[in-house]
Amino acid sequence: MSDEIPAVMHFVAITHIRRLCVVDDKLLYTKTRDGNGFEMFDLGERELVPLAADDSRRGMSATYGAEADWFAAWSAWRHLKRASERGIDLAQRESPALPALPAAAAAATAPSALVPGS
């Protein structure tokens, strides 16, 4: 059956590590957390295998990076568009009021409580 399904590029967001990955067939691309570098891996059956430094597929890193940037921008646009279509004006919307802290918690977070000797 896998011969009948064409390979398609996918985008995978891993929110708890703040990474967006591009998966293209059995190749995974992701930018480093600082956004200045990238990592590429072969997708094994149960493991990620880092691509060798001389692997010719590394030449596609700029293309995958551009795809990842495009997807992140498109995803943000889509979510904002859906919110605005529902009549939500994100710029004008006020946050709901937060409940007051109990007196003990308020005293514990007061600036004088945080500075020793004050």
ABEGO torsion letter per residue (X at the ends): XAAABBBBBBBBBBAAAGBBBBBBEABBBBBBAAGABBBBBBBBAABBBBBBAABAAAAAAAAAAAAAAAAAAAAAAAAAAAAAAAGBBAAABBBBBBBBBBAAAAAAABAAAABBGX
